[in-house]
């Protein structure tokens, strides 16, 4: 399964230590202006080596568009693209050729396929998400025309968490610090914790929150194509993600229906609105016109730069100390990935919605 989406589709290829990462976007409407500066900026938000809190691997991550764009606009044809790998240190992974890293995909891939690329995790590496960010950038360009915007941010690292919701913060501050947290003081605490964990050769997880603004009423399908189910599947397909919730999520289970129900009200100038948005902008599997907000939980990175007990591919007990360059916390670089996956889901649903409205 290397293709994502129904009408707006992304097919990806490539491994962490291969020649490059690339893909094909199919279903992108024709005539959309392609902002190359924006596209590259999205990749720069995801690329390694951007701060002391991330892996030290240095990659320019310059995208090459191979097809589907003419004179600065999309043609409606498949958009082929490639981002070349430039700074692989494959020898750093020689000690992993026959050893399974705890909580990594090494064991499951080897068992299922009988072969695996041990260099940086191969296809299981988060470097694969480059293609998702490119796909998401094109989806965002299309959604801009529809008045739809998407923003994600780091809301928790380990035990350090923001209180309240996205409404309580100035989301224009997300890119003002390397953690991508809209609260500058909390961002400093999070950065300090990540630095401490990195110095110990350990890793830490956290939560990324996202909000989608401007969706019309009716995106999604009411039975097996529920909008929140598609968003959840997209987020759970990101490396290291362990959980997804939208609206009040798990916190809402302690409340009563009388507290949770979003009461409908007449909208000034005509139409319908709601007094509250506990539903998170989705009811009955369909968007209801309110902001869609959600949270994505990321586990600590599985590869540690410290000794761990494990086994080799013959079942022998061994002690592993991984080498190479790894993120102590994926959250800062995962923010644009969460946005990209959300953007592709919404772009896909908007195209389906447009057909249904015809």
C-alpha positions in Angstrom: 0.0 0.0 0.0 2.1 2.9 -1.3 -0.8 5.0 -2.6 -2.9 7.3 -0.4 -6.3 8.9 -1.3 -9.2 8.4 -3.7 -9.5 11.3 -6.1 -6.5 13.3 -4.8 -3.9 10.4 -4.7 -0.3 10.3 -3.7 2.0 7.3 -4.6 5.4 7.4 -2.9 8.7 5.5 -3.4 12.2 5.5 -2.0 14.3 4.6 1.1 16.3 6.4 3.6 19.7 5.5 2.1 18.7 5.0 -1.5 19.1 7.6 -4.3 16.2 9.6 -3.2 12.5 9.9 -2.1 9.8 10.7 -4.6 6.3 10.3 -5.7 3.4 11.0 -8.0 0.4 13.2 -7.2 -2.6 12.3 -9.3 -5.9 14.1 -9.2 -4.6 17.6 -8.6 -6.9 20.0 -10.3 -5.6 22.0 -13.3 -4.8 25.7 -13.2 -3.7 25.9 -9.6 -0.7 28.3 -9.3 2.3 26.5 -7.9 4.2 28.4 -5.3 7.7 26.9 -5.3 8.9 29.0 -2.4 6.0 27.7 -0.3 6.6 24.1 -1.4 10.3 24.3 -0.5 9.5 26.0 2.8 7.2 23.1 3.8 10.1 20.7 3.1 12.5 22.9 5.1 10.2 22.6 8.1 10.5 18.8 7.9 14.2 18.4 6.9 16.9 17.1 9.3 19.6 19.3 10.9 17.4 22.3 11.3 18.2 22.7 15.1 20.2 21.1 17.9 16.9 19.3 18.9 16.9 17.2 15.7 19.1 14.6 14.0 22.3 16.1 12.7 21.9 14.5 9.3 22.4 17.4 6.7 20.1 17.3 3.7 19.1 20.2 1.5 15.8 18.3 0.6 15.5 20.3 -2.7 12.5 19.1 -4.6 12.6 18.5 -8.4 9.2 18.6 -10.2 9.3 16.2 -13.2 5.9 16.6 -14.7 2.4 18.1 -14.2 3.4 21.7 -13.9 3.7 24.1 -16.9 4.4 27.8 -16.8 3.9 27.9 -13.0 0.5 26.2 -12.9 -0.8 22.6 -12.6 -1.9 21.0 -15.8 -4.2 18.3 -14.3 -1.7 15.6 -15.3 0.2 13.5 -12.8 2.8 15.6 -10.9 6.0 13.6 -10.6 8.7 14.8 -8.1 12.0 13.7 -6.6 14.0 14.7 -3.6 17.6 13.3 -3.8 19.4 11.9 -0.7 22.7 13.6 -0.3 24.2 12.8 3.1 23.8 9.1 3.8 26.2 7.5 6.3 25.2 3.9 5.6 28.2 2.4 7.4 26.8 3.7 10.7 24.2 1.0 10.4 26.5 -2.0 9.7 26.0 -3.3 13.3 22.2 -3.5 12.6 22.4 -5.8 9.6 21.6 -8.9 11.7 20.1 -7.2 14.9 16.6 -6.2 15.7 16.2 -2.9 17.4 13.6 -3.0 20.2 10.2 -1.6 19.2 11.3 -0.9 15.7 10.0 -2.5 12.4 13.2 -4.6 11.9 11.7 -7.9 13.3 8.3 -7.6 11.7 9.6 -6.6 8.3 12.2 -9.4 8.3 9.7 -12.0 9.4 7.1 -11.0 6.8 9.3 -10.3 3.8 12.4 -12.3 4.5 14.6 -9.3 3.6 15.0 -5.7 4.9 17.1 -2.6 4.3 18.9 -2.1 7.6 20.4 1.2 6.5 18.5 3.8 8.4 15.4 1.7 8.4 15.0 1.7 4.6 11.4 2.2 3.8 10.4 2.3 7.5 12.4 5.5 8.0 10.6 8.7 8.6 12.6 10.1 5.7 9.8 8.5 3.6 7.5 11.3 4.9 9.3 13.8 2.5 6.8 12.6 -0.2 3.9 13.2 2.1 5.0 16.8 2.8 5.2 17.4 -1.0 1.7 16.0 -1.5 0.4 18.0 1.4 1.9 21.2 0.1 0.1 20.7 -3.2 -3.1 19.9 -1.3 -2.7 23.1 0.7 -2.3 25.2 -2.5 -5.6 23.8 -3.8 -7.4 24.3 -0.4 -6.3 27.9 -0.2 -8.6 28.5 -3.2 -11.4 27.0 -1.2 -10.7 29.2 1.9 -9.5 26.2 3.9 -6.4 26.4 6.1 -4.6 23.9 8.4 -2.3 24.5 11.3 -0.6 22.0 13.6 1.7 22.6 16.6 3.5 20.8 19.4 1.2 20.8 22.4 3.1 18.4 24.7 6.5 16.9 25.1 6.8 14.3 27.8 5.0 15.7 30.9 5.2 19.3 29.7 1.8 20.2 28.2 -0.1 23.2 27.0 -3.4 23.8 28.8 -6.6 24.7 27.0 -7.2 24.5 23.2 -6.0 26.1 20.1 -8.3 29.1 20.8 -6.1 30.0 23.7 -2.9 30.6 21.7 -1.6 32.7 18.9 -0.9 30.1 16.3 1.2 32.6 14.3 4.0 31.9 16.9 4.3 28.2 16.0 7.3 28.8 13.7 9.0 31.2 16.1 10.9 28.4 18.0 12.4 25.1 17.1 9.9 23.0 19.1 7.0 24.5 17.1 5.0 25.4 20.2 2.8 28.5 20.2 3.6 29.2 23.9 7.2 30.6 24.0 7.7 29.8 27.7 6.5 26.2 27.4 8.6 25.9 24.2 11.7 26.7 26.2 10.8 24.0 28.8 10.1 21.5 26.1 13.4 22.3 24.3 15.4 21.9 27.6 13.7 18.5 28.2 14.5 17.3 24.7 18.2 18.4 25.1 18.5 16.6 28.4 17.0 13.4 26.9 19.3 13.7 23.9 22.4 14.0 26.2 21.4 10.8 27.9 21.2 8.9 24.6 17.4 8.5 25.1 14.3 9.7 23.4 10.9 11.2 24.3 7.4 11.5 22.8 4.5 13.9 23.0 1.4 15.2 21.3 0.8 17.4 18.2 -2.5 19.2 18.0 -4.1 20.3 14.7 -6.9 22.6 13.6 -8.6 22.8 10.2 -10.5 26.0 9.5 -13.0 26.9 6.7 -14.4 23.5 5.8 -17.9 23.6 4.4 -20.7 21.5 5.8 -20.8 18.0 4.4 -17.2 16.7 3.9 -17.0 13.0 4.5 -19.4 10.1 4.2 -21.8 9.0 6.9 -21.1 5.2 7.1 -17.7 3.7 6.2 -16.1 7.0 4.9 -16.5 9.1 8.1 -14.3 12.2 8.0 -12.9 11.6 11.4 -12.1 7.9 10.5 -10.2 9.1 7.4 -8.3 11.7 9.4 -7.5 9.1 12.0 -6.3 6.6 9.5 -4.0 9.3 7.9 -2.5 10.2 11.3 -2.0 6.6 12.4 -0.1 6.0 9.2 2.6 8.4 10.3 5.8 6.9 11.8 5.7 6.7 15.6 2.0 7.6 16.0 0.2 5.7 18.7 -3.1 7.5 19.1 -5.6 9.9 17.6 -8.6 11.8 19.0 -10.7 14.7 17.7 -13.0 17.1 19.5 -13.2 16.5 23.2 -11.9 13.0 22.6 -11.2 10.8 25.6 -11.6 13.8 28.0 -15.2 14.0 27.1 -16.2 10.6 28.5 -16.5 12.0 32.0 -19.1 14.5 31.0 -22.9 14.1 30.6 -24.7 14.5 27.3 -26.3 17.7 28.6 -22.7 19.1 28.9 -21.3 17.7 25.7 -24.1 18.3 23.2 -23.5 21.2 20.8 -26.7 23.2 20.8 -27.8 24.6 17.4 -28.5 28.3 17.1 -29.7 30.5 14.3 -26.9 32.2 12.5 -26.9 36.0 12.2 -27.7 36.7 8.5 -29.2 33.2 8.0 -28.1 29.6 8.4 -27.2 27.5 11.5 -24.4 27.6 13.9 -23.6 26.0 17.3 -23.1 27.4 20.8 -20.1 25.0 21.5 -17.9 22.8 19.5 -17.3 19.7 21.7 -17.8 17.6 18.5 -14.7 18.9 17.0 -16.3 20.1 13.8 -17.6 16.7 12.8 -21.0 15.1 13.4 -22.3 11.9 11.9 -19.0 11.5 10.1 -19.5 14.8 8.2 -18.0 18.2 8.7 -20.5 20.7 10.3 -18.8 23.9 9.3 -17.0 24.4 12.6 -13.3 24.2 13.1 -12.0 20.6 13.1 -9.5 20.1 15.9 -7.6 16.9 16.8 -4.6 15.5 18.7 -2.0 13.0 17.6 0.1 11.1 20.1 3.7 10.2 19.2 5.8 7.6 21.0 9.5 8.1 21.8 11.7 7.2 18.9 12.6 3.5 19.0 16.3 3.9 18.2 18.4 4.8 21.3 22.0 5.8 21.4 22.6 3.7 24.5 22.8 0.0 25.3 19.7 -2.1 25.0 19.1 -5.9 25.2 17.7 -7.5 22.1 18.2 -10.5 19.8 19.8 -11.0 16.4 18.1 -12.6 13.4 19.1 -16.1 14.6 17.4 -15.5 18.0 20.5 -15.1 20.0 20.5 -12.6 22.9 22.8 -9.6 22.2 23.4 -6.1 23.5 23.0 -3.4 21.0 24.2 0.2 21.0 22.9 1.9 17.9 25.1 4.4 16.0 24.1 7.0 13.4 22.1 10.2 13.6 18.6 10.1 15.1 16.0 12.5 16.5 15.6 12.5 20.3 12.0 13.7 19.7 10.1 13.6 16.4 7.6 16.2 17.3 9.2 19.4 15.9 9.7 17.8 12.5 6.4 15.9 12.6 4.3 19.1 12.7 4.4 19.7 8.9 3.8 15.9 8.4 0.6 16.1 10.4 -0.5 19.1 8.4 0.3 17.4 5.2 -1.7 14.3 5.9 -4.7 16.4 7.1 -4.4 18.6 3.9 -4.5 15.5 1.6 -7.5 14.1 3.4 -9.4 17.4 3.2 -8.4 18.0 -0.5 -9.6 14.5 -1.4 -12.9 14.9 0.5 -13.4 18.4 -1.1 -13.1 16.9 -4.5 -15.6 14.1 -3.6 -17.9 16.7 -2.1 -17.7 18.8 -5.3 -18.8 15.9 -7.4 -21.6 15.1 -5.0 -22.9 18.7 -5.2 -22.9 18.7 -9.0 
